[in-house]
Amino acid sequence: QVALVESGGGLVQAGGSLRLSCAASGNFFSFNVMGWYRQAPGKQRELVASITGSGSTDFTDSVKGRFTISRDNNRRAVYLQMNSLKSEDTAVYYCNAVSELRKRPWGPGTQVCVFS
């Protein structure tokens, strides 16, 4: 069973930056379009960024120009660089495959808290 482990979250002032990492066992990353998701209190989980195996990326409008996503298949990792953070970015962040058919059990996530 593939285990997803997210890390890198924390408490940061508005305007600051964080870099999140996601690691998984096996070749899970190699064959999947990967995404970073977030879930804010009282809200549904949403996809904020995705990256294909060839490196093409996509972002939800609210993070465009501020977040970047990257992957390292050799290290079995996906990253989310978050700059110019806003209070509305506060959420628990998760990684997983974008395809519903390829998703694995959600990891614990990593908490991001942005204060003004």
Secondary structure, DSSP 8 states (H G I E B T S, - for coil): ---EEEE--EEEETT--EEEEEEESTTTTTTS-EEEEEE-TTS--EEEEEE-TT--EEE-GGGTTTEEEEEETTTTEEEEEE-S--GGG-EEEEEEESSTTT-------EEEEEE-
